[in-house]
Amino acid sequence: MKNITNNSLWSKLTLLLNLLLLVLFVVSMLFLLKFDKTNVKVVEARAGYEKAYENYVMAQHPLKQDSAEVAYYQYKLDTLQQKLPTAKKDAKKTLEESISVTKNTLSEKKKTMDSHLELVAQNEAEYTPLKAEWDQMNEDNDKAKSAFIMIAVITLIVFLCKILMFATWNYKNSKNLHAIAHWMKDGMPAWMSYVSWLIPVYHLLKPLNFFKEIWDETDYVLEDKGIVTIPEDKKDTFVDNSGIHMGIWWILTLCSVWLMNFVLFKTFFSEGPLFYKANHGNMVVVAIVVLVLCLAEEVYLLLTYNKKNKLLVDNADKF
């Protein structure tokens, strides 16, 4: 009698992680929508803030030149006034004319600087509250983003743990088949259950192929040993829908992963056309629905195969 293990514990752990994953994903989407709300405000306010900041900075540019010119003419005036008492009579008139011109020029430069200072004060009065509001919006946005990233990381960890549990369940089911079916030595090794998820591109189909091989070979073993039989009157009409369910499950799995990335990086974090045109709430609903359907199919497959596994364990004496 071959040693066949009951692997339902691993599938139950996978189911629990699926439930936890769904809850965490919904919560993470709520956090994402909260971040999106603050992020939209920042994006919408950015143009106005940058324009106000530009005006504020541009208003300050002339002040440096104004200050230099006022200082220059003030120094020139002081120098001329110092020379005046000791100047000769014929040069005194020229100095007085120069002093008068310098005073007028200095006065004009001070008026120009005062008008620029007034413009700076006006722009500062407009910019200061806008900057305070902008800083507050960015602070709220950073907090919302940090909260989302935290829950997203936890969700990702649970997702990876769920894959590990699912791969372990498949590994143990494969070990059962290798123990009772000698032809499985020509099939995929049990360790491929883990490796199939790790190799880029390869992981797009191999986990499905591995699972399908286990499913099909288990069905063959159960029928070959007479543990499961199809009545004669139903053989012509019997249809095995397991392949359809597996295909739907895998397509939904790929779609859910792709859609999650699309929602995160194309709709919420990128300010392209979709940021403005797409309804972010609808995108979240679609992502959640796809994940729910994916997990529902996976639950069906797990529970259905557990019944096959139980049949193998209950009939271990036939191998």
Buried (B, 14 or more C-beta within 10 A) or exposed (E): EEEBBBBBEBBBBBBEBBEBBBEBBBBBBEBBBBBBEBBBBBBEBBEEBEEBBEBBEEBBEBBEEBEEBBEBBBEBBEEBEEBEEEBEEEEBEEBEEBBEBBBEBBEEBBEBBEEBBEBBEEBEEEBEEBBEEBEEBBEBBEEBBEBBBEBBEBBBEBBEBBBBBBBBBBBBBBBBBBBBBEEBEEBBBBEBBBBBBEEEEEBEEBBBBBBBBBBBBBBEBBEEBEBBEEEEEEEEEEEEEBEEBBEBBBBBBBBBBEBBEBBBEBBBBEEEEBBEEBEBEEBBEBBBEBBBBBBBBBBBBBEEBBEBBEBBBEBBEBB
